Amino acid sequence: MKKSFFSFAVLILVGANLIGCKNKPVNINNDTKADSVIVENDTTYLSAINYYLVNEIGKNYSSGKYCVPSYSIVAVNESNADSILVWGDFWVFNYNLAGDTLKTVSGGSHPGLIYICKTEKGYEVTRFDQVVDGAGNLESAKKIFGDKYDAFHAFNSDEKKREQTRAEFLSDYVKKQNIKASMYQDEGWPAKKLP
């Protein structure tokens, strides 16, 4: 119970550090080990994760005015500052504002293991091992998450919890960026009120 409360608290706190982006449409390859991204003067590796998801993963989707990551941290190993390991269910969503509704343009799921290194300039994402899409997904997820697979699967398969997490991240982002939005909407679905 303490671990899930801590993870939930981390999700709420991280939402305050989210940033926006302009994206270009590109095809995404889930097998790619991404290049390094450095966040200067960062005080926490969570901001490095946000930056990486927005600027390295988010750019691979159709462009939206706002790019907002959402995730659940499954486990963290901080025993080595040269290689902090963060297992999680990571998502990225791009939105445009129409009236008071953020309309989803694009986005997707990127569960996996993020490697982070602390440098003099801040934290750096040095690698991201993503779970494979489609054939080989289960085998890939079990390999990457190992003994953390059950915790990952519990969150990833709970659509209600995933949607609640997404709404909380988006609500925090809207407040921090002072966006005049009270709803969000995926194409083909009714708009939902932000918490």
Secondary structure, 3 states (H helix, E strand, C coil): CHHHHHHHHHHHHHHCCCCCCCCCCCCCCCCCCCCCEEEECCCCHHHHHHHHHHHHHHHHCCCCCEEEEEEEEEEEECCCCCCEEEEEEEEEEEEEEECCEEEEEEEEEEEEEEEEEEECCEEEEEEEEECCCCCCHHHHHHHHHHHHHHHHHHHHCCHHHHHHHHHHHHHHHHHHHCCCCCEEECCCCCCEECC
